[in-house]
Each structure stands twice: as structure tokens, then as C-alpha cells.
């Protein structure tokens, strides 16, 4: 983002320096396996098993690098109607006031943009600007290169990882509390005092 681009985008939707702001995205999780580089004994070829099933589920995750919290849910697809209950849940629980994510077509759907949640779109082709992608790197590191009996088993492993991660706010802040994001949020205006 250009100089002060995040701060001006957050300010434009009415967020303040004390607003709870999450960065979100989706991860396709399936049984179509990939291999990873692994350590092996010198002179012995490492052979990795690989699954070739076309079975998928989508993980929606939002991360707040300032508080060290993670929220997630599972969806059958990335379509707006599948994401709506997850994003609406964030609004209903009042855990976030603003959500920053990419400009995928489903993210611009009228049902999602009508929610009472400030939505900010990231520039296209810029996953390096989204701390949720860093969370997904950790999930991939945990599950790739392993063979699971079912997709439910793989999802249960990811679920256990996310629960452990959410219980460790210091680690979440280390993964996603990027200095440039914290600096941008710190430049936002203070909340207006209610005149009563």
C-alpha cells in the first residue's frame, strides 16, 4: 500500500485507533496433498506419500494482531452465501468493528457489504499485506506432507492447532502484529466522546 494507505482506508470507513480491526481471508483445505522439503538421512532417498483425492473445505479466519486473537469457521465454498454466516457471526458477537481482506468477488457481495461491519479491501494480488496469510503459512506447515484418513481428520488437526494458537496471544501477535499495521492504526483519530 502507498504511504499511509492503510490508515486513510481505515479512517474512511470510520474506524478509530481503539477499534477492533481484523484481517481475514480463506484457505482451501483438502486431501489433494503436496510434498514438502523434509530432512532425511544422507544417502537415503526420502519418499513421501501423497494423497490424490479431490475433496475440499474452506477455512475462513480473521486475526487481530493487536489483541492476539483469532476467529475462524468452516465453509463448504468461498461463495458469499457460505461466507455470510461466518462474517455475520463476527458482527453479532461484536468481536470486530472492522475487517480488512482482499477484493474477491464474494467479498464484494451486497449481502456482506450490507452488514454493520466496516469492510476495507486490500489491493489485488497482495497477499503479503494480509497477516491472515501468515496464519495460513503456519497451518500449511503443520498439515502439508502428511496423509490423513479423511478430510474431517485433517480439519480436526487444523482446529486443534487454531485452538492452541488462540490460547497463546503472544504468539498470534508475533505472527500477525506487524509494525507497519500497528503504526497505521496508531495514527487513526481518537474516538469521539459521546455528548450527553
Number of C-alpha atoms within 10 A of each C-alpha: 9 5 8 13 12 22 21 16 16 24 17 11 13 15 22 21 19 13 16 17 25 27 25 23 24 22 19 14 21 20 21 14 19 16 13 12 8 9 7 10 7 7 6 7 8 11 9 14 11 16 17 11 12 9 11 15 18 19 22 21 23 26 31 24 27 20 15 20 21 23 19 19 16 18 20 12 16 21 14 18 14 15 24 19 15 18 23 16 15 19 18 14 8 11 15 22 19 23 23 23 23 22 14 15 10 17 22 15 14 10 14 19 14 11 14 12 19 19 24 19 16 20 12 9 9 10 15 9 19 21 25 27 22 17 23 17 11 13 18 16 12 13 18 17 18 17 17 17 9 13 16 12 12 19 19 12 15 18 17 12 16 19 13 11 17 17 14 14 18 16 15 23 17 12 18 22 19 15 10 12 18 14 14 18 22 14 14 19 14 12 12 7 6 5 4 3
